[in-house]
Amino acid sequence: MTERAKMTEATVYKGDDRRQFVTFRTKEQEFGADIMSIREIRGWTATTPLPQAPTHVRGVINLRGLVLPVVDLKAQLGCGRLEVTSNHVIIVVHAGGRTIGLLVDGVSDIIDASGSDIQTTPELAQETHGEFAEGIAVLEGRLVTILNMEKLIASLSCGEGKLAGVTQEALHAAA
């Protein structure tokens, strides 16, 4: 990556532009998502498995008439599947015209961050997190990886009408 590209990437957040992020945990790691992409946070609900779904797709739930695919964030990031308990939560995210549920360990809080609080993802971590990460917020001794929900959801899409190999027909059949 050229120095110019790094500088352009680093200026995604300008000066004192403040944004709010909902923070959540997956094992020891803390992530944040723009509050505007979060629709709701709900307790763990057992999912209906889908045949031939990728490992990171836990299944679907019925969310007030919407068949909602639930994605295990830990598995999506290549860190193994969560061992689900009643303490886990599903964050309902809407971005890029799609709505999914993200299975995480728990929600931490809401943070405010300005451009000066967010640094680009180090090159060594870009292979695992760079695809989805907007940067890393450094706040009061905490390091919070800020996820780009549009990129995360787009990475799950495998063409028109599919979510990571899950067809619309499979979603409707599971409902």
N, C-alpha and C positions, 0 to 999 in steps of 0.2 A: 504494500500500500504506500502510495507516495505521501510526502509530507503535506502537500496541498489537500489530498483526500482526507488525511487525518485531521487537518485544520477544519475542513468543511464539516466532517463528521462531529467534531468537537463543538461546533457552533450551533448545533441543533437547539440547544438551550441558550438563550441570550440573556446576559445581565441579570436583571432582577425579575424576569418573567417567572412568576410563581405558579406552581401547579400543585394539586393535591393528589396523593397516591394512597390507595388502600394497601397496607402491607400484610403479608401472610407468610407462613412458614411451611417448608417442606423439609423435614428433618432439621438439620442444623442451619440450613440456608434460609435467608430472608429475602423475599421478593416484594416488588411493588407494582401496582397497575394503576393507570390513570383512573381516577374516581369516576370519570364520565363514561367509562366502558363497563362499569360494574352495575348490574341491574338489581341483584339481591345476594344475600348471603344466607344460606340455609344449612340446617344440620344434615348429617349424613342420612341418606335415604338409600335403601338397597336398590341396586340397579337390575334391570333385566338384561342378561348377557345377549350379545348378538353373535350369530354364527360367523366364523372366519374373520372376526374383527381383530385388528392389531392389538398387541399387548397393552398399549397405553389407553385404549378405549375400554373403559370399565363396563359400558353398557348404556342403557337409556333409562330415563325416568319420565313419568308423566307430570309435567309442571303446568297445572291448570289448563289442561288440554293440549299443551305443546309437548311433543316428543323431544326431549332434550338429551343429546349425547353427553356423557360424562367422561372426561379425560383425566387420567391420573397424571398430574403435572410432573411428579417425580419420575415416572416411567417415560414420559415424553422427553424429558431432559437426559434420558439415558442412565438414570441412577437407580434402576430397579423399581418394583411396584411397592406401593404403600400396603402395609398390613392394616386394613381398615378396622376401626373401632367406632363406637357411638360418639366419640369425641371429635372425629374428623368432620370437616365441613365442605360444602360444595359452593363455590363462588360462581354465580351465574353472570357470564360475560357476554356482552354484545359488541361486536366490532366487525368491520368489513361486511356488513349486511347479514351476519350469521350470529346465532346464539348458541353457546355451549356451556357446560358446567365444568369447572376445574375442581378436581378433588385435591385438597390440601390438608395439612395437619391442623391448621388453625389460623384465624385472622388475628393480627397483632393490633394495629391501630391505623389511624389516618395521619399522614405526615404532609407537611408543606415543604417543597423544595424549590430552590431557585436555580438558575443556570450555573451559578458558582458552586452549588452543592453537588452537581452531577458531573462525573468524569467519564470519559469514554472507557469502554471495556478493554482491559489489557489484551494485547495481541495473543498471549498464551491462552486466554480463556475464550477467545472468539470462536474457536472451533466448536466448543460445546455450548456456549451461551450467546455468541456473537450474532447468530441468526435471529434470535428473539430479543436480545437485550438492547435497550436504548442507551444504557450507561449504568454507572454505579453511583448511587447517592451516598455521600459521606456525611452523616448527621449524628452528632453527639456520640462519637465512638462506634456507631453502627455502620455497617456496610450493607446497603440494600440494593439488590440488582433490580433495576427498573425494566420491566418487560413491556414489549410492544405487542399489545393484544392482537392487532390486525395481522402482524407477521406470524404470531403464534397460531392463530386460527387459519391463516392462509397455508401454513406448513402442514396442517392437518387435512387440507383439501387436496383431493387427487382428481380434479376435473369437475365438470359441471354436475351438481347434484350428489356429490360424494363427500364423505368426511372420512379421510384416512381409510379408504377401502370399504366404508359402510355405505351402502346404497340407500336411496330414499325408500325403496321397496322394503328393505330390511328394517328400516326405522318404523315404517307403518305396520309391518307384520308384528313387530315387537310391542306395539302400542296396545 
